[in-house]
């Protein structure tokens, strides 16, 4: 009975962290997209420099990569949310098993708990992929400035 409650709390912490990361990535996408729009308008002018053209290409590439990163964070958030729901269902099935003499409640509770753990694992894997993509974006920014 205690394990689902602990996992609900753990999922809450993971969700808090992932939602914060998602918000930061989306804000960065908006900032770079705004910069890209300004550079596109500036490209029509005669004094558009090669450096500005390079920055426009860099912004386009970063937006593509950040979109992938946002999708990975979104998938992580969805996985953690599904996991929390599974742990709530597990708690409910444990409670139902206490009031109703049905042999399968214990097995149902175990299967739902395991489904929740799998969802947490999937969310962690999306988090790993997102961290990798974030590092690649930073590396690209460093190389683009040189």
VMD Tcl script that draws the C-alpha trace (Angstrom):
set ca {
  {0.00 0.00 0.00}
  {2.93 2.34 0.62}
  {4.79 1.85 -2.68}
  {2.15 3.49 -4.94}
  {1.99 6.52 -2.62}
  {5.77 6.92 -2.70}
  {5.77 6.60 -6.50}
  {2.98 9.18 -6.86}
  {5.19 11.60 -4.90}
  {8.23 10.68 -7.03}
  {6.25 11.24 -10.23}
  {5.16 14.62 -8.92}
  {8.79 15.67 -8.48}
  {9.71 14.34 -11.92}
  {6.74 16.19 -13.44}
  {7.73 19.43 -11.74}
  {11.25 19.18 -13.14}
  {10.12 18.15 -16.63}
  {7.47 20.89 -16.84}
  {10.08 23.48 -15.86}
  {12.40 22.18 -18.56}
  {9.55 22.18 -21.08}
  {8.75 25.80 -20.26}
  {12.39 26.81 -20.72}
  {12.68 25.04 -24.08}
  {9.44 26.60 -25.37}
  {10.57 30.08 -24.26}
  {13.87 29.58 -26.03}
  {12.06 28.49 -29.20}
  {9.98 31.67 -29.06}
  {13.04 33.88 -28.59}
  {14.99 32.30 -31.45}
  {11.92 32.34 -33.70}
  {11.49 36.05 -32.99}
  {15.15 36.66 -33.83}
  {14.75 34.64 -37.03}
  {11.75 36.74 -38.08}
  {13.73 39.94 -37.52}
  {16.65 38.57 -39.54}
  {14.35 37.53 -42.39}
  {12.93 41.07 -42.56}
  {16.45 42.46 -42.44}
  {17.59 40.11 -45.25}
  {15.63 42.20 -47.76}
  {17.85 45.20 -47.04}
  {21.03 45.89 -49.00}
  {23.33 46.02 -45.97}
  {22.51 42.48 -44.79}
  {25.90 41.13 -43.68}
  {27.33 37.62 -44.09}
  {27.40 37.36 -40.29}
  {23.66 38.01 -40.16}
  {23.14 35.40 -42.87}
  {25.16 32.91 -40.82}
  {23.08 33.76 -37.74}
  {19.87 33.21 -39.74}
  {21.08 29.75 -40.82}
  {22.11 28.99 -37.24}
  {18.72 30.07 -35.88}
  {16.95 27.86 -38.43}
  {19.02 24.85 -37.41}
  {18.55 25.57 -33.70}
  {14.78 25.83 -34.11}
  {14.73 22.43 -35.79}
  {16.77 20.85 -32.98}
  {14.83 22.64 -30.24}
  {11.57 21.36 -31.73}
  {12.91 17.81 -31.40}
  {14.00 18.58 -27.83}
  {10.56 20.00 -26.97}
  {8.93 16.83 -28.29}
  {11.21 14.67 -26.13}
  {10.41 16.71 -23.01}
  {6.68 16.59 -23.85}
  {6.89 12.79 -24.17}
  {8.67 12.63 -20.83}
  {5.93 14.72 -19.20}
  {3.24 12.51 -20.73}
  {4.98 9.36 -19.52}
  {5.28 10.69 -15.97}
  {1.63 11.75 -16.00}
  {0.54 8.30 -17.18}
  {2.73 6.75 -14.49}
  {1.13 8.88 -11.77}
  {-2.32 7.86 -13.03}
  {-1.28 4.20 -12.92}
  {-0.09 4.55 -9.34}
  {-3.39 6.20 -8.36}
  {-5.26 3.31 -10.02}
  {-3.02 0.88 -8.18}
  {-3.90 2.53 -4.86}
  {-7.59 2.36 -5.73}
  {-7.36 -1.31 -6.67}
  {-5.56 -2.08 -3.40}
  {-8.35 -0.29 -1.52}
  {-11.03 -2.11 -3.51}
  {-9.33 -5.41 -2.74}
  {-9.60 -4.69 0.98}
  {-13.38 -4.25 0.77}
  {-14.22 -6.88 -1.80}
  {-13.18 -10.51 -1.67}
  {-12.02 -10.85 -5.28}
  {-8.96 -13.02 -5.85}
  {-7.67 -10.98 -8.80}
  {-7.38 -7.60 -7.01}
  {-3.86 -8.37 -5.87}
  {-2.77 -9.33 -9.38}
  {-4.52 -6.32 -10.89}
  {-2.78 -4.04 -8.39}
  {0.59 -5.58 -9.20}
  {0.10 -5.29 -12.96}
  {-1.07 -1.68 -12.73}
  {1.90 -0.85 -10.49}
  {4.30 -2.46 -12.97}
  {2.67 -0.53 -15.82}
  {3.32 2.65 -13.85}
  {6.95 1.69 -13.31}
  {7.34 1.03 -17.04}
  {5.87 4.48 -17.75}
  {8.39 6.04 -15.34}
  {11.20 4.18 -17.11}
  {9.96 5.39 -20.51}
  {9.85 8.95 -19.17}
  {13.41 8.64 -17.88}
  {14.55 7.35 -21.29}
  {12.94 10.36 -22.99}
  {14.75 12.53 -20.42}
  {18.07 10.92 -21.32}
  {17.45 11.52 -25.04}
  {16.43 15.11 -24.30}
  {19.64 15.73 -22.33}
  {21.67 14.33 -25.22}
  {19.84 16.59 -27.70}
  {20.37 19.60 -25.41}
  {24.10 18.93 -25.37}
  {24.16 18.63 -29.17}
  {22.42 22.02 -29.46}
  {24.98 23.66 -27.18}
  {27.82 22.09 -29.17}
  {26.30 23.42 -32.40}
  {26.04 26.93 -30.91}
  {29.70 26.84 -29.88}
  {30.82 25.62 -33.32}
  {28.64 28.17 -35.12}
  {30.28 31.04 -33.23}
  {33.80 29.97 -34.27}
}
mol new
graphics top color blue
foreach p $ca { graphics top sphere $p radius 0.5 }
foreach p [lrange $ca 0 end-1] q [lrange $ca 1 end] { graphics top cylinder $p $q radius 0.2 }
display resetview
